Amino acid sequence: MNRITDSGHLARLQRALAVNEPVSAGLTQGGQAIIDEARLNINEGAISGSGHIPSPAGGYSKSDTHELEESLAVREPIEAAGTIYVAAGAFDCPHAVMQEFGTSKMLPRPNLQLATVARGGETALAIAAEMRKARNAP
């Protein structure tokens, strides 16, 4: 194996190995954009209380108690640093996951999936921008 003698190349390799933090920042920013999109659509046209009209299957859920959209979060688990989850409220709102994927008695209302499609380009750009910053850092 050849030794790397070019100091510029060695510096670029060292920067490439240190991209964990900027990539996490980009993933967090992208995840938050997805959540913002889902929250906007869950609340748009929603009626709480006795006049609540459930959403049609395959679309965004329509808020009633606001428990669902408040449970959406971007989480970075301690045990897997550098991994980002856009959580569908599995801990705060038990029915959020059932709505996202559906059950044998209910068709899915894929809130996060629809939001990901709507904001996918923005999310990818945020991650790419953070990676560019890491690559070009001094």
Secondary structure as the mmCIF struct_conf table of DSSP 4:
data_model
#
loop_
_struct_conf.conf_type_id
_struct_conf.id
_struct_conf.beg_label_comp_id
_struct_conf.beg_label_asym_id
_struct_conf.beg_label_seq_id
_struct_conf.end_label_comp_id
_struct_conf.end_label_asym_id
_struct_conf.end_label_seq_id
HELX_LH_PP_P HELX_LH_PP_P1 ASN A 2 ILE A 4
HELX_RH_AL_P HELX_RH_AL_P1 SER A 7 LEU A 17
TURN_TY1_P TURN_TY1_P1 ALA A 18 ALA A 18
HELX_RH_AL_P HELX_RH_AL_P2 ASN A 20 ASN A 43
TURN_TY1_P TURN_TY1_P2 GLU A 44 GLY A 45
HELX_RH_3T_P HELX_RH_3T_P1 GLY A 49 GLY A 51
HELX_LH_PP_P HELX_LH_PP_P2 PRO A 54 PRO A 56
TURN_TY1_P TURN_TY1_P3 ALA A 57 GLY A 58
BEND BEND1 GLY A 59 GLY A 59
BEND BEND2 ASP A 64 HIS A 66
HELX_RH_AL_P HELX_RH_AL_P3 GLU A 67 SER A 71
STRN STRN1 ALA A 73 ARG A 75
HELX_RH_3T_P HELX_RH_3T_P2 ILE A 78 ALA A 80
TURN_TY1_P TURN_TY1_P4 ALA A 81 GLY A 82
STRN STRN2 TYR A 85 ALA A 87
BEND BEND3 GLY A 89 GLY A 89
TURN_TY1_P TURN_TY1_P5 ALA A 90 ASP A 92
TURN_TY1_P TURN_TY1_P6 PRO A 94 PRO A 94
HELX_RH_AL_P HELX_RH_AL_P4 HIS A 95 PHE A 101
BEND BEND4 SER A 104 MET A 106
HELX_RH_AL_P HELX_RH_AL_P5 ASN A 111 ASN A 136
#
